[in-house]
Amino acid sequence: MADPLAVIPGDDMITLMKTSKSQIHFDKAKKVLVGGVNSPVRSFNGVGGQALVMKYGQREKMFDEDGQGYTDYCLSWGSLILGHAHRNVVLAAKKTLERGISFGTTTRAEIDIASLIVERVPSIDLIRFVNSGTEATMSAIRLARGYTQRDCLVKFDGCYHGHFDDLLTTAGSGVAQLKESSSDGIPASHIENTISLPYNNIETLTKTLTQHKNRIACVILEPVAGNMGVIPASQEFLQTLRDLTKKFNIVLIFDEIMTGFRTAVGCVQSEYNIIPDMTCLGKIIGGGFPMGAYGGREDIMKCLAPLGGVYQAGTFSGNPAVMRAGYATLKLLNQDFYCSLNKRCEDFSNKINAFFNDKNCGVHLSSYKSMMSLRFRKEPVLNYKDAGQASGGERYSALFHHLLKAGIYWPPADLEAFFVSGAHREKDLKLLFDQLQLFFNP
Ligand SMILES: Cc1ncc(COP(=O)(O)O)c(C=O)c1O
């Protein structure tokens, strides 16, 4: 068995903690799962060291196979806004499961959560549930293409919308770790109708949409980008995008899979007061279960089968236990919840940025309420090019392992956002603050 305190050969930066059981399980995982994981970024390739194997979670903490607890700021990539194993969510799923796991018919569970989302999200008149965020964006784009009878789609450099072929070019998140800006295995024909533009750049946006207006079916973006660090779109950029897409009859799709219900009852679109034609949701709406959704204006959604000619289907779509877990989550996400969470995050962000400024650390916290990322430069980050220049590289890896040793779990990749949940208390944020202070000003 490997010495749990050993230093990884060739990597003097990372001292292993007591991860013996995690290591044994991960070695077994590598024999049967590709790279030991079911999603690349979990492998710790971005930060080096031994990937952890988790066993259970409670509130703001998760515990690995060795029984070590970590305050979790990754939160299943932003899904667990109530923290781990929230009682209401677990009970809702459990009660539903005991009455049958899957029916392949409409159930009241779907109607309840759909009604709640339609009531809360300004852009959604009708909704369709799917099983992941990727399925949601892929289907929304098909629908936009069917509705407009045009082929071309516009996205923005550094935004990530899942692993749909047509969107896997110049994408953020784990894709950014690949040597090329896109994945192998994607025929050129799949991305020849994809135009990727710089985020927050009004001039290029205006020029491109005007020039290609008759070819463009839709524009898709994260209104607050969370896959190239956290970068909020400027109000002016989003307003210009809304005005141009309306003028040219281009479908505007907000990918709110990460931002949806993270910061406000009506999602980010209600905070900017810019209403897209369609919205994609995921993560939080499933309460921690696999789920995605896309919805929008009635005339567009009615082009979807069985009402219209655009086909999309799913054996498990709208699974009742998933719907009930999501519904139980959304029921708790009221105005008071967001006021309290957003205030805690704003205080943390102000305090840590004051410290970075004071000590001239050359870093800053770029955040949008409970979505945050550390950027390794002083100047603001506005787009993917800036995000590349603000990457921490080995410094991020060292910070990641410093925090891990202190019992704090951050995303194991520099460009990923970290999140705060309703279960994180002042004392958790104080511990994070203290550890960041220690790292940057030892
Ligand atoms: C903004 C955004 N869109 C889409 C996706 C894809 O969702 P999923 O991983 O559920 O397929 C993600 C995943 O992180 C995301 O952050």
The ligand as a Gaussian input file, in Angstrom:
#p B3LYP/6-31G(d) Opt

LIG

0 1
 C      -23.772000      26.766000     -18.019000
 C      -23.811000      25.288000     -18.236000
 N      -24.539000      24.793000     -19.245000
 C      -24.626000      23.472000     -19.469000
 C      -23.959000      22.574000     -18.673000
 C      -24.081000      21.094000     -18.940000
 O      -24.872000      20.501000     -17.970000
 P      -24.723000      18.919000     -17.672000
 O      -23.367000      18.728000     -17.088000
 O      -25.841000      18.636000     -16.717000
 O      -24.900000      18.220000     -18.976000
 C      -23.184000      23.043000     -17.620000
 C      -22.445000      22.104000     -16.762000
 O      -21.653000      22.433000     -15.940000
 C      -23.107000      24.437000     -17.390000
 O      -22.361000      24.956000     -16.413000

